[in-house]
Amino acid sequence: MQVYTYSEARQKLASVLEQAENTGKVLIRRKDGHTFALTPEKTVSSPLDVPSIKAAITTQEIVNIVRNGRER
């Protein structure tokens, strides 16, 4: 885990954020000794949120495929 001083973090903010994203956590230490953790937020998305595709298939064909699969 990387530890930056406040001044370093301020000067290299983009690389500090990238480091936090890659490693999961970066510490920033102030002159008075207090330490703060910088962690990336997790993006919340549904596992069912998938991109659509263009397919030349009708609804009836999909229903037939599903029925055939269930009969097996």
N, C-alpha and C positions, 0 to 999 in steps of 0.2 A: 504494500500500500504506500503510495507516494504522499509525502508531507511537504506542503508549500508554506512559505511565510505569506502573510497578507499581501506584502508588496509584490512578491513573485506571482501570486495568484492574480492580482490586479493587472500586472503587466502581460501575463500569458494566459488570459482568461480562456481563449479559444482552445488552447492545448490542454489546459486544466479540465475543461468540460469534456474534451475528447478522452482524456485519461480516465475521468470518472465513468464515462460511458463504457470504456473498454474493461476496466478493472472492477467496476461496481461501487467504488468508494475512493474519495480523496480527502485528505485532512488539510485544513488551513489553520495555521497557528498565528495568533496575534502576538504583539510584543509583550503584552501583559501575561502571556502564558496560556490563555484560554484557547482551546482547540475546538474547531467546528468541522463536522463531517459533511461533505458534499456528495450526495448520492443521486443517481438519475431516477426519475419517476418511471414506473412501469406503465406502459400503454395498455389500457384495458380494451380488449376487443373480443368479440364472440368467435369461437371456433367455427361457427356456422357462417361467418361473414367472409364468404369467398367470392372472388370475381366471377362474373357471368361469362358465358361463352356463346358465340353465335353457332347455332346448329340448325341444319335443314332437316328437322324432324318434327312430326306433328305430335300433339298431345295423345292421340289415339295410339300412335306407335310406341310412345313411352309407356302407356298403360299396358299394352300387349307385352312389352319386354319385361315389365315388373311381374305381370301375371305368369309368364313363362318361367321366370326365375323362382317364383313361389311354388310352382308345381313340381319342381325338381326335388 
